[in-house]
Amino acid sequence: MDKIDINEIADLVVKAIREKQGGRKSLMAPIGVSARHVHLKQEHVEILFGPGYSLTKAKTLMGGQFAANEKVTIVGLKLRAIENIRVLGPTRNFTQVEISDTDAVKLGVNAPLRESGDIKGSAPVTIIGPKGAIYLEEGMIVAKRHIHMPPADALAAGLKDGDFVSVHADYEKGLIFNDVKIRVDESFTLEMHIDTDEANACRAKTGDKVALFFKS
């Protein structure tokens, strides 16, 4: 038997999807690999970094967010820790920690796969800063992959906020991501967000392009 070529199989799968679903077309979008990070409410910023403290901007991100200069340590239930976790600003009404499945294993926690903001019943976590620490009974998740899209791109593609598409990552370890949610907002630029585990699975990096498949 001839050696199986994984890339050829991936191409055949994509071809089969196109043929089966007929009038589907594709759109190329860049990838943004989202590393583990923390969103904080102001009360927790002051506990972790000191009274009256405000986050300082290191890099501007889409949607009015920014990567802060501040970093924290997170600790799981088995007292396993991951250091130098980037804080993202601005502050929110709730504190949320976003990790990968690999991080969850290291921390010894069962972090659920959720959309950002859906933290009810999620994993507990301790967050440690230079001035203090907080314990959250819930707040740590593995974020679902999604695609940020400005209204113009969504209109051109015939998509709307909340739609789902399939995505073909045609790389050395090519694969297909199904059920990828579309998020539409004026402040967004076109970009698919995946975590480090998903990026490693197909050997993708920030800036690489993927093909979105959707109904025409």
N, C-alpha and C positions, 0 to 999 in steps of 0.2 A: 504494500500500500504506500502511495506517495505521502510525503510529509505534509501535514496540514498547515496551511498558511493562514494565520489568524487575521491578517489584514484583508485577505481575499474573502474570508468568511464574513467579516464586518461589512465589506462592500456588497456582498450578496444579500445580507440582511437588509441593508438600507435600500437596495434595489427592490427587494420584495415588498418592503413597506410602501415604497412609492407606487408600485404597480397595484398593490391591494387597495390603497386609499385614493387612487386615481388622482383627482385634481389637487394635489398638494404641491406647494412650492417651498423654496428655502430662502433663508436670509442669513448672512454671515454676521456673527457677533463676536467681539473680543471677550476673553475670559478675564475675570478678576479673582485670583485665589485669595480667599479670606482666611487668614490665620486666626488662631484663638485670640479673643479679646473680651473686654469688659465695658459695659455701659453702666454709669453710676448716677444715682440721684444726688442732689447737692448735699443733703444731710450726710450721706455716706462719704462723699468727697472730703468733708470737713473732719469726719472721724478718722479717715485713713491718712490725710495729709495735713490736718491742723485746722483750727477754727478760722473761718473767713477765707479759706483757701479756694482759689479758682483754677480750673484746668487751663494749661497753656498749650497753644497750638504748635504742632510740629509739621503737619502736612494737611492741606485741604483735601477733603473727599467729596464725592457727589452727595446731593440731597441735603446740603447744609451741614454735613458732618465733618469732623476732622480727627486725625490721629493726634492724640495728645503726647506730650513729652513724658507724662507720668506713667509709671508701670507699677504693677502689684504682683503679689504671690497668691495663688489659689491653692487651697488644701481640701482634699477629699475626706471621706468618712474613715479611711484607714490611715489617716495622717500622712498620706503621700502628697507631695507638693509639686507644683510647676511654677517656676519663678519667671520674672520679667514679662508678665502679661501686659500687653498694651491696653491703655484706657482710650476709648473713643469718646469724643465730645460732640455736641454740647451735652450737658446733663439732661437726664430724663426724669419722668415721674416715678420710675422704678429702676431697680438695679438688676442687671441681667449679665450672665456670663455665657459666652458662646465658645464651645470647644468642638473637637472632632471625636469620633468614636475611639480612635487610638488614645487620645487624651483621657477619655472616660475610663478606659481599661487601666491606664497608668494611675489614675486617681482612685480607682476602686469604687466608682459610682455608676448608677444606671441613669444616664442622662437621656431623656426622651428626644425623639426627632420632632422638632416643632418649627413653626414660623416664628420669626422674631416678634417678641411681645407676648407670646403665649407661654407664660411661665407657671400657670396654676398647676400645682401638683408635680412640678419638675424637681430636679435633683437638688439636694442641699449642698451648700458650699461655704467655706470660710475664706474671706478675702483679707489679706494682710498688707498694710501700707507702712510707710516709714514712721507714722505717728500713732497708729492704732490698728484695730482689726474689727471685722464684723462677721457675724454668722447668720446665714440666710437658710431658713428651712426649705425654701424653694427659690429657684432663680437660675439654675444652670441647665442649658439645653445644647443639643446638636442642631444647628440651624439647617432648615431645608434649603436645598439649592433653588435658585430663582433667577429671573432675568429682569434687570432694570431697563426701562424703555421710555424714551420721551414720547409725547403724544403724536408727533409727526411720523415717527417710525411705526408706531402702533397703527395709525390710520393707514399708512401705505401698505402695511402687512395685513390689514383687515383683522387686527387683534384688539383686544380691550383688556383693561385691568382685571385680573382674576382668571384669564384664560390659561390653558395649559398647552404646552408644545413638547415635541420630542427633539432631542439635540444629538447630533452625530459629531463626536470628537474623533476626527480622522488623523490619529497620530500613530506612533510606533506601537503603542498598545491601545489601538482604537476601540472605542465602545460607544454605546448609545445610552443617553440619559432620557428616561421617560418621565412624564408627569412633572415637567418643569414649569413653575408658575410664573406668569407675566405680571410685573408690577409697573404701572404707568404713572408718571408724574412729570410735571414741567421741569423739575429740578434734576431729573435723571439724564444720564447719557447711556447709550446702548452698551450693556455689559452683563454677562452672565456671571453670577457669583457662586462659586463652589468652595468647599473646604479643602484642607490640605490632603485628606485621605482620598477624596474624589480626584484631585489633581494628580496625585501620585499613581492612582489606578490607571490613568491613561497617559502618564508622563507629560502632562500639560503644565504650562506656566503662565503667569499673568501676561496678557497681551496676545497670546495665541488665539486663533480664530476657530469657532465652531459653527456648524450649520444647523439652523433652526428649521424644523419641518412643521408646517401648519396647513390647515385647509384653506383653499383659495375661495 
